[in-house]
Amino acid sequence: MTPQAAIAMLDRQLAKHGADCILRRIVGTGANTMPVDVTVRARVDAYAKEELVNDIAETDSKVVMSPTQISAAQWPGGELPSLSVVDPSLPRRNDKLVVDGRVRNIEFVDPVTLAGELVRIEMRISG
């Protein structure tokens, strides 16, 4: 399977079984902070009881989303990679995901690649 085929398959599944959410990064400092948002299609699910280990809480959710909307919007835009950020377009810890109007904090991000290309983003959110 090619990376493009994997992304297309995920996009079809998210179109059927996902929901529109807002991925948000706060940029700037002090009084000059502002949110940079992109609407993404994502699947948000509760963790099963047997998955509640280590630091995963009952109020946490697991998220699967495609890189399609992030790439199309060139989110977050204008940010150059630093030593601590491999790809600034990847969601990262303390970015936000707005789900059904509720702002949730991104706690963990697991980018999934195929042949070196990002094809899926898995995350854990809290709040």
ChimeraX attribute file (.defattr): number of C-alpha atoms within 10 A of each C-alpha:
attribute: neighborCount
match mode: 1-to-1
recipient: residues
	/A:1	7
	/A:2	11
	/A:3	16
	/A:4	13
	/A:5	11
	/A:6	16
	/A:7	20
	/A:8	15
	/A:9	14
	/A:10	20
	/A:11	22
	/A:12	11
	/A:13	14
	/A:14	19
	/A:15	14
	/A:16	11
	/A:17	12
	/A:18	19
	/A:19	16
	/A:20	15
	/A:21	22
	/A:22	21
	/A:23	26
	/A:24	24
	/A:25	19
	/A:26	14
	/A:27	13
	/A:28	10
	/A:29	8
	/A:30	7
	/A:31	6
	/A:32	7
	/A:33	10
	/A:34	13
	/A:35	14
	/A:36	14
	/A:37	19
	/A:38	19
	/A:39	15
	/A:40	22
	/A:41	25
	/A:42	26
	/A:43	21
	/A:44	19
	/A:45	13
	/A:46	15
	/A:47	16
	/A:48	9
	/A:49	9
	/A:50	6
	/A:51	11
	/A:52	13
	/A:53	9
	/A:54	6
	/A:55	7
	/A:56	16
	/A:57	16
	/A:58	14
	/A:59	11
	/A:60	20
	/A:61	20
	/A:62	17
	/A:63	19
	/A:64	20
	/A:65	25
	/A:66	25
	/A:67	20
	/A:68	18
	/A:69	16
	/A:70	21
	/A:71	12
	/A:72	9
	/A:73	14
	/A:74	13
	/A:75	20
	/A:76	21
	/A:77	11
	/A:78	8
	/A:79	11
	/A:80	10
	/A:81	11
	/A:82	9
	/A:83	5
	/A:84	7
	/A:85	11
	/A:86	10
	/A:87	12
	/A:88	17
	/A:89	18
	/A:90	19
	/A:91	26
	/A:92	18
	/A:93	14
	/A:94	16
	/A:95	18
	/A:96	23
	/A:97	26
	/A:98	17
	/A:99	15
	/A:100	10
	/A:101	9
	/A:102	12
	/A:103	17
	/A:104	20
	/A:105	19
	/A:106	24
	/A:107	18
	/A:108	17
	/A:109	17
	/A:110	14
	/A:111	18
	/A:112	13
	/A:113	13
	/A:114	14
	/A:115	9
	/A:116	8
	/A:117	13
	/A:118	18
	/A:119	24
	/A:120	20
	/A:121	18
	/A:122	17
	/A:123	19
	/A:124	22
	/A:125	25
	/A:126	19
	/A:127	12
